[in-house]
Structure formats: C-alpha cells, structure tokens
Amino acid sequence: MKIIVVVHHLPLCVSINKNRTEAMKQHISRPLIESKQFYRGRNLTSVLKASHDISIENENELHFFYKPMHSTFLRDMHGDVVFLGIPGLFNQEIYNFLTEKEKKEIHEKFMKHKYHPILLDFSEFEGRYNDYSEMKVRNVCFCTFWNDVFLRFDEEPAFRDLKKLNQIYLEKLMKIYEDGDIVWIMDHEFWLLPRMIRDLKKEAYIGLSQMVPFPSSELFRCLPNPKIFLDSLLSASYIEFQNKSYLDKFIFTNSNIMGISGKSFIGPDKKVTACISRNDSRVFLGVGKIGIDIPKINTVLKAPECQEIAKSYSEKYKGYKILVSISTLNNSYTNTNFLMALEAYLHKYDKNIALIHIEIPEGNTDLEIKSETHLLKQFLMVNYPLVRIETVISEDDFKYYALLSIADLGIVLSERSAISRPCLDFIASQEKNMAPLIVSEFSHFNDDLNLIRVNPKNAVDIADKMNYALNLDPETKIEIHSTLINEIETHNIHYWMEHFIYNSAKHKHISFKKSIDYSEIVENYKKADKRLFLLDYDGTIQDICPLPEQAFPSEEIKNLLKKLRSDTRNEIYIITGRDYRNANDWFSSLNIGLYAEHGMYLKNGKEWVSDPVDLTWKNQARKIINFFVERTPGSQLEEKNTSMVFHYRNSSQLIKKKQSIACKNILEKLLAYKKNLEVTEGKDIIEIRVNGLNKGKIARKIIANQKYDFILAAGDDTTDQEMLEIGLSTKNFYSVSVNKGDSCAKFHIENPGLFRKLLLQLTEFK
C-alpha cells in the first residue's frame, strides 16, 4: 500500500536556462507584469517586459530545484508517499520549448524524488480553469465574492476546463494506482476528482484535506455548480477539515442543498467525528491539525547563511522594536488594515518602530490594493519620520526564517484562513526572542492556541494589543511561548500525516446494497442456537404517532415481544430514545433488556441505573426550544432527564424546515462551550442530549458479553445508524432499516407494520 498525494503544483520545480534565483525572480515578477488595471491602460508593461526577459532561448538547459520550504507542506512528508501534480513554476512557455528527450529527462529526475509530473499543455484548454478555481471558488471560500464583479472569463468553458483538468489527473492517477492504495487529495482544484475515481474504483480509499475554509451554505450556493461539487466530495471515504466550524458548515450545506443530513459530535477523547449517509453509501468527516517539521526549521535557523542575515538586520534596526508582518498575494488586502492600525499605534504609543513586511508570492496580484498599501506607507513615513518600513519578497528559506527570528512581535492578519503556515513558522523561529504573535479573530486557525486575537477591522484594538504584546514581561513571554511550542511539536507534520492516513484507511468508503428479500434472515434464524435482537421502538416496532405520548405499545406489540422472548434461545433488547419513565411503564413486565434515552439509562433488574452527568445546560436549552415552539404552530417540547427534544412533525411544511434549521443552529452555537453535548436531527425532531453514549456503543457492549450466531438489529432514524452499521463488518449480523430513506442497513422494510410481520414470522419457528 502506498499513499498517492494529489496536488496542483509539486514542490520540485523545473526551469529552462535559468537557475533557481533567476527562475524565482521571474515567477515573482510575472504577476506584476501580467496583472491588469481596470480603469486605465498599463503603459509600463512593455518597459517591464523589456527589462525583465521572460522568453525561452533556443539552447535549452534544464534546472531542477525545490520551492522554499515555507511555501509548501509537501516537502516535509516522508514514508511510502508519492506525489502527482504539475511541476513547480511550470508554464506554457516551458512546455512549448520542451523536446521529447527533455520531457523524458524531467520525468526521470522527478521520479527519483517520488514525484509523478504532469507536463500540462495549457493551450488545450478553451477557458481558464485556474480562474475558476483560484478566483471563483476562492472568492466563495474566503468570503471575498464581491470580487466576482471583476472576473473577466466565461464560467461555462472555465468549468469545462476544470473538469478536463480533473480528467487528466484521473488518467495519470490510474496509471500508478494499485488496489489498496490511499489517494490523498490536497487542493480545491480537485473537488471533482473523488466522483471520477469512485466511478472507476468502487472500493478505493479516498481522503481529502480541506485546505481552504468551507463556506456557509448561502455562500456555497454562489457557485454555478454547487450540487456537482457536493456530489463529488461525498464520494470520498474521509474528509478532513481544519476545525469543527468548517465541518459543521459542510454538514449544513449538504442538508440545505442536497437534502442529506449528517451529524457531528465530540467524543470523550475530544476528537470531532461525523458522517453523512446518502445513496447507499457513507462518507466520514473529521478534524485534524496541520503541522510542520520543526527539526528542519531549526536546521535552517542554525545555518551560517541564516544567522548572517539575522545579524545584518538586527544591526540595521538596532534600537528599534521590530515588527514582522506576513501576508500572501491572496490576502494582501489585510495589509491596509494593519497599516492603519500601525498609524493608530504610532499616534498613541511608541514611534521607534521598524516594520518588516514579508510578502509570500502566492496567488494573484491586486494592483489597486498594492497602490493603496504604497500610499499608506508613504503617509506613515511622512508623518512619522522615525518609523522604518521595509517590504521583503520571500525568495528563500534563509532570509524568511532569519527575519522571523529577530522579531519583537509577529502579525498575521489573514481575515479568513483554514490554515496558516506563517503562524507555525513564526512560533518555531522564536526560540531566542519568544516574541508574541497577533492573529485575526476571524481566522479559525488553531483556536486553542494561546495567540493574541484581534479584529482586523478595528485599528484601535490592534494598536492596543500591539502595545500590550510589546510590553509583556519576560516570564509571561516564556510561559506563552512554552505552551505554543509544545503544541506545535506535538501536532507536527508526522502526527498530521499519521492521523489522516489512519482515518482514510479506517473509514473505507462504505457502499451497501439494500434488500427487501429477507428470506436470508428467516433461514439463518432457524439454524441459530443463540439469538440477539436489538430493536429501536418509535418508527421501528411502533408506527410514528402525531404526539409522542400516543406511542404506547398496543396489545399486539406486547404479545409479539412476549412470544419472541418465550423462545429461550432469544435475547431481546429495546434501545430507545424514550424517557426512561416511559420505557419502564411500557415494557417492564415483558422480561426484556431495556436501554432508554439513547443508552443513558439501563434497566438492571428492577432498578434503572445511569452515570452522573452535568445537566446545568437544560435551563438554557429549554428557553431556546420554547422560543421556537411559541413560533411554530403544531410543535412541542419533550423533556427527558438527559435530553430535550423539539418536535415539529405536526407543523406546516412551509415553516418546519426553516424553523428546525434555525433551532439546530442556535442550540449548537449557544451551547458550543459544553463539550459533553451533541445536537442531532431525526425524523421531524431536533434533540440536544448528553454526548458519550449512542446506540452503536450500546450494541457493541451487549455483543461483547456473549457469542451470538444470529443478531437482528432494526431502526428507522439517523440515531440508529451507529447500531446498524455494525452489520457491515460483523458476521451473522442482520441490520434492517424500517423506512424509505438512506441507511447503511443491509435490509430494507418500508414500515413498522411489515417489520412486525417479519418478527411474527420468526416466532412461528420453535
């Protein structure tokens, strides 16, 4: 088994007739030369092109080199990993001048480093796929969709080109793919790839790292083809997000656009897991922290070249407090926010400041923003003569890490970012100064890190936080830095890789075929000596009733359960979400096992037992649900000991969906600080309950106690899926879904009446 990492651009670069320094300068200069102004012509373009030749000469000499370590995570990956992508800095000019011999040389050189290069002929594309993925999709994900008014491309051919790019990658991928390999998709350019792979390889392990923020459903609808993207993403085996907020948005977006529900919860180990079932398959979701290779960074910091640069800049700005801010071309709009905050700081506090702004050449250049940034810098230098401002374009690791290491304060104000390598790099570089770091509160990057968070739009707040950070006492700085460095050393690049690969392999794409022919159940029941029944109640044995209190068991149901239990080979458990008092009143005389409130209560002999739990959240939850009950005719609140339920089955179709979504969102947001809670959506209900136990865990616990040669589990709702999915990996386990919707059960019965007929048929065999 190997890991195939699919990326847009590989970290290994190729150039013709230009060494690394020349090629990197050309790469950085190209966006400046080719960027357009919307309100006037570019009269400098010809001058810039003449002074910076970017053409290819006739005699070709290939140069191979790596991108800077700080611009990619991929260089830190080791093990049985191969990479598939376009070589770094590769473009149409290079492609046009390559001979077959040189293409072969590139392949051989890249293959030595486990890279499978795709030498893309960009002229084959009728539209501009890169504009679609880098501008249209990024604008939605980063909430900068207002920039769509400046897009100058036709969306239809651009989307066709994006599909074509994914198809080219698929063809290359299939040439190196072997059964059992894990495909790891890293970039949003390949959101269409999981569906393409799944159509060819039904059992493939497909993992996807969501490297960009996932937007709300309202924003995701701004894409011209939202359902196509979601359908493909749901074809993956495992999708990893950078925090729970983005994971929940993905679940909500699928519910809103695709009509497919899912749920997430935080387990006892504080790890977030979730799943979405649809069309007889299931995709698993999780949260993982991206890490870096700190030993490699330390090696760079100790290099003579790096120390010489650090010494030079320290002497240059001796006597100044050195601020180091970092941005990419894609989030350069945050520079104006910071410069205005710097003016507020200089006006209110210290004026002896040196600002070193590091610009990482990733993304597209926005000349309007560059112009505004330049004007602000000039304003600061005119009005505050002592201030020193310098912009450094990051070309190599030595200069980048040297500048980070001398900072007295770091600033990374990307307004919305799923990941932020500059933050990790800054922390790793601060072994000597232990300088604090200011980040945007809008970015969910490592919410649990002890970073100083600010509103990037609030200049005064940033100025005050800068003053606070620059005047921290040494003991506090040491304490903060120790916490930060311990966290990123623990969650390093190797931890991230192992976590992702483990989850991708563990959560194989579950595909199952439902059957309405249950003769197999009957035949195996006859042969079995030790049988177990794990049964949900509402909607499974009993028909759904208009009101919860009307669902008491009829004499037919009681007699059926008694008759089934009279066979000494049969053991029966009802595992219900019902309040334990209801369960006790209805079933205590039947001599069967009882679990109530989704397993929180167990009937042990004559007594109900439960572990002590925190219920202080119930008052607040009651107020929230009652708020919606009052505004949703036909709805009601059901209160159990360890959960509360918003029932809206009898409400109007016109308002029930909107009200249920709003109720679920508010419960999740207001009670997010309670890590022991989960909010789930069932058949016309929203339930908030104590987390920790579910029907799946209860079922596994029962099965572990004895050896059974026949197990029948039945349920009808999303809360039953953890129990039913055990049948996918357990011998002699027959899972039955009693509804018409999606489920991971092996067998499908349309309604409780037909399921009772099946149980009655089983009682006829002694």
Secondary structure, DSSP 8 states (H G I E B T S, - for coil): --EEEEEEEEEEEEEES--HHHHHHHHHHHHHHH---SSS--TTHHHHHHHS-----SS--EEEEE--GGG-SGGG--SSEEEEEEEET--HHHHHH--HHHHHHHHHHHHHTTEEE----GGG-SS-HHHIIIIIIHHHHTT-GGGGGG--S-HHHHHHHHHHHHHHHHHHHHHH--TT-EEEE-SGGGTTHHHHHHHH-TT-EEEEE--S----HHHHTTSS-HHHHHHHHTTSSEEEESSHHHHHHHHHHIIIII---EEEEE-TTS-EEEEEEETTEEEEEEE------HHHHHHHHHSHHHHHHHHHHHHHTTTSEEEEEEEEGGGTTHHHHHHHHHHHHHHHS---EEEEEEEE--S---HHHHHHHHHHHHHHHHH-TT-EEEEEE--SHHHHHHHHHT-SEEEE--SS-S--HHHHHHHHT-TTT---EEEETT--TTTTS--EEE-TT-HHHHHHHHHHHHT--HHHHHHHHHHHHHHHHHT-HHHHHHHHHHHHHHS--EE---BS--HHHHHHHHH-SSEEEEE--BTTTB---SSGGG----HHHHHHHHHHHTSTTEEEEEE-SS-HHHHHHHHGGG--EEEEGGGTEEEETTEEE------TTHHHHHHHHHHHHHTSTT-EEEE-SSEEEEE-TTS-HHHHHHHHHHHHHHHHHHTTT-TTEEEEEETTEEEEEESS--HHHHHHHHHHHS--SEEEEEE-SGGGHHHHGGGGTSTTEEEEE-SSS--S-SEE-SSHHHHHHHHHHHHT--
